């Protein structure tokens, strides 16, 4: 039998001095009894996997809205790819895989329906704006149920910090969080290239020549090059990151994707931006003005949060197909369908 204490002891024996050790965690906001067999980070990972928000990622857009093919990424497959890349890097660097996996699996829980298009619209119409990383933290802290006697998942500070700071200017305070931050970029740049080539928006010959020469021509080669580079430049160090050269050419790829895919009018037409804007805005305004129509778990928070905040929470948590269905129920006359 392997107990939690055995796992914690093993971490001190085999992990890097720079790794976050489970028994040295900064803890949870609300104290709770330890598990006999799982460390705090393993419990955090399991809580995220069993959450409703995690399951909904299956039906949330990554880049291409409601794609015809079965092989285009969703927010869930993106999350799994980030987790796989981050765990490989963490293992190679002697970091804590359990913490790394928990952060990776939870980093996009607050993403809106319709991908970054939905996020952009909510950012425009909600007072104070909207950022999916902030919403992801709100999901695990407030919106998910931790049981009948607890609001939120009560995650450790290390996981909460990694989720909040997986994007933006702040560097996570653990190397595991830093690994996830870079792995997220490695994953989405390369799998979005894959999807964009599959959809015919770009070809592999369109990609920046230097980036392809230094990283590789295929999806597999680019991922392998970046993962190897990050392990080599992180192992035994107090900070996680890529070499200057690989970071530069990866950022060149990212800039190429923004110019040619993310802001490509052909892709935006495929997403049908006016309709997305109408759906998100209409639903947000409806639930803001009719808070009694919100789900019961959100109505119970009405004395604590504003109608606008609760409308944001409800709309941000919707899957693409649920948002479309709710819009049709509320605003489309049945005889017109």
C-alpha positions, 0 to 999 in steps of 0.5 A, spaced: 500 500 500 502 506 498 500 512 502 500 519 501 506 520 506 509 515 501 508 519 495 510 526 499 517 522 501 518 520 494 517 527 491 523 530 496 527 524 494 526 524 486 524 531 484 528 537 483 530 542 489 526 547 485 520 543 484 513 544 488 513 539 494 506 537 496 507 537 503 510 544 502 504 547 499 501 554 501 495 550 503 487 552 501 483 558 503 479 553 507 483 548 511 480 541 510 483 534 512 488 530 508 486 524 504 490 518 506 492 516 499 492 522 495 497 529 495 493 535 495 495 536 488 492 530 486 486 532 489 486 538 486 487 535 479 481 530 481 476 535 483 477 539 476 476 533 472 470 531 475 467 538 475 461 540 470 465 546 467 471 541 465 465 537 462 463 543 458 469 544 455 468 538 450 462 543 446 466 549 446 470 552 440 477 553 440 478 557 433 473 554 428 466 554 430 462 548 429 467 545 424 464 540 419 470 535 420 471 531 426 478 532 427 478 539 429 480 541 436 475 543 441 477 547 448 477 540 451 482 537 446 486 543 447 486 542 454 488 535 454 494 537 449 496 542 454 496 537 459 500 532 455 506 537 453 506 540 460 507 534 464 512 531 459 516 538 460 515 537 468 517 530 468 524 532 464 525 537 469 524 533 475 518 538 477 511 536 480 507 532 475 501 532 479 501 540 480 503 541 473 497 537 470 492 540 475 494 547 473 493 545 465 486 541 466 484 547 470 487 553 466 481 554 461 475 553 465 472 560 464 472 560 457 466 562 453 462 559 448 465 561 441 472 561 443 476 568 443 470 571 439 465 570 445 470 572 450 471 579 446 464 580 446 463 579 453 469 584 454 466 589 450 459 589 454 460 587 461 462 593 466 469 592 468 471 587 462 472 580 461 478 575 461 477 568 461 483 567 466 480 571 471 473 567 470 477 560 470 479 562 477 472 564 479 469 558 476 474 554 481 473 559 487 465 560 487 461 557 481 463 550 482 460 546 487 465 543 492 459 539 496 453 541 499 457 545 505 462 548 501 462 553 495 468 552 490 473 547 489 477 549 495 484 548 491 491 550 493 494 556 492 499 553 487 494 551 482 489 557 483 496 562 481 497 557 475 490 558 473 490 565 474 497 567 471 497 562 465 496 568 461 498 575 462 504 579 464 504 576 471 509 570 472 506 564 476 510 563 482 511 555 481 516 553 476 510 548 474 505 554 473 511 557 468 511 550 465 504 550 463 504 558 461 509 556 456 506 549 454 499 553 453 502 557 447 506 551 444 500 547 444 495 552 441 500 555 436 501 548 433 495 545 433 491 551 430 496 551 425 494 544 424 487 545 424 488 551 419 492 547 414 486 542 414 481 547 413 485 550 407 486 557 410 493 556 410 498 551 407 505 549 410 509 553 405 505 559 408 509 558 414 515 563 416 521 560 413 526 561 419 520 558 424 520 551 420 527 551 419 529 551 426 522 548 429 520 543 424 516 542 418 511 537 421 506 538 427 510 533 431 517 535 429 515 542 432 512 540 438 518 535 439 523 541 438 520 546 443 519 540 448 526 538 448 528 545 448 524 547 454 527 541 458 534 543 456 533 550 458 529 549 465 532 543 468 536 545 474 534 552 473 530 556 478 525 559 472 522 555 466 522 557 459 525 556 452 531 558 449 532 565 446 532 563 439 526 558 440 522 563 443 523 568 438 521 563 432 515 561 436 513 568 437 514 569 429 509 563 428 504 566 433 504 573 430 503 569 423 497 566 426 494 572 428 495 575 421 493 570 417 488 565 421 485 569 428 484 575 424 483 572 417 476 575 414 475 568 411 475 565 418 471 570 421 466 569 416 466 562 418 465 563 425 459 568 423 461 574 427 455 578 427 451 572 429 455 570 435 455 577 437 447 577 437 447 571 441 452 573 446 449 580 447 442 578 447 443 572 452 447 577 457 442 582 457 436 578 457 439 574 464 442 581 466 435 584 466 431 578 468 435 575 474 429 570 476 430 566 470 438 564 472 439 557 474 437 556 481 445 556 483 446 563 481 440 565 483 442 563 490 448 568 489 443 574 488 445 578 494 452 577 493 453 579 486 450 583 481 445 581 476 450 583 471 456 579 474 451 573 474 449 574 467 456 574 465 457 567 469 451 564 466 453 566 459 461 564 460 459 557 462 455 556 456 457 551 451 456 553 443 450 549 442 447 551 449 448 558 447 444 557 440 439 553 443 437 558 449 437 564 444 432 560 439 428 559 445 428 566 448 428 570 441 426 566 435 419 565 434 417 557 434 414 558 427 420 561 424 425 555 425 
